[in-house]
Amino acid sequence: MRVQIADWANPRSIWEKEGKLFLQVSKGHIDCSICQSRVRFVSNALHRVRIEHTVFADANRDVVDIGLPMPPQGKSIPEYLGEILGVAVSAV
């Protein structure tokens, strides 16, 4: 699945693995200031709502992914992420 987060330039990939939800926050430019600010934005939003998460930075693949719990039963992934992040999130 791919989602559009607010006014971010590119959609982001989302996938499930081992009962967790993973969000690709940056790809191809993990050292750029925009990507770093997006990682901080997502991580800070998750801290604010007290959702345990893990940031995975893989320099070999040049990506940063964030793992978090799956949405509650009956809630769509875009709706869940939108509530957590406090911005519009839509499936693309």
C-alpha positions in Angstrom: 0.0 0.0 0.0 1.1 3.6 -0.6 -0.1 6.7 1.2 0.1 10.4 0.6 1.0 12.2 3.8 -0.1 15.9 3.9 1.8 17.9 1.3 4.9 15.6 1.2 6.2 15.5 -2.4 6.0 11.7 -2.8 3.7 9.0 -1.6 5.1 6.6 1.0 5.1 2.8 1.2 3.4 1.0 4.1 3.5 -2.7 4.8 2.8 -5.2 7.5 5.4 -7.5 8.8 5.3 -9.8 11.9 2.2 -8.0 13.3 3.6 -4.5 12.9 3.0 -1.7 10.5 6.0 -0.1 8.8 6.0 3.3 7.2 8.8 4.4 4.8 9.5 7.9 5.9 12.4 8.6 3.6 14.1 6.9 0.7 17.1 8.0 -1.4 18.1 11.0 0.7 18.3 10.0 4.3 20.9 12.7 5.0 18.9 15.6 3.6 17.4 18.1 5.9 13.8 17.6 4.6 14.0 13.8 5.1 15.5 14.3 8.6 12.7 16.7 9.5 10.1 14.2 8.3 11.6 11.5 10.5 11.5 13.8 13.5 7.9 14.9 12.6 6.7 11.3 12.6 8.7 10.2 15.6 7.6 13.3 17.6 3.9 12.7 16.7 4.2 9.1 17.9 5.8 10.2 21.1 3.0 12.8 21.7 0.3 10.1 21.4 2.4 7.6 23.3 2.7 5.0 20.6 5.7 2.8 20.9 7.7 2.8 17.7 11.1 1.9 16.3 13.1 3.9 13.7 15.1 1.8 11.3 17.8 3.7 9.3 19.5 1.5 6.7 22.3 3.4 5.1 22.9 0.5 2.6 19.4 0.9 1.2 19.4 4.6 1.9 16.0 4.5 3.7 14.4 5.3 7.0 11.4 3.2 8.1 9.4 3.5 11.2 7.7 0.5 12.8 4.6 0.9 14.9 1.6 -1.1 16.1 -1.1 -2.1 13.6 -4.3 0.1 13.6 -7.2 -1.0 15.9 -9.7 -3.4 14.3 -12.1 -1.6 11.9 -9.8 1.5 11.4 -8.1 1.9 8.0 -4.4 2.5 7.8 -4.7 6.0 6.3 -7.3 7.0 9.0 -5.0 5.6 11.8 -2.0 7.4 10.5 -3.9 10.6 10.0 -5.1 10.6 13.6 -1.6 9.9 14.9 0.2 12.4 12.8 -2.5 15.1 12.9 -2.4 15.6 9.1 -4.3 14.3 6.1 -3.3 10.8 5.0 -4.9 9.1 2.0 -4.3 5.9 0.1 -2.9 6.3 -3.4 
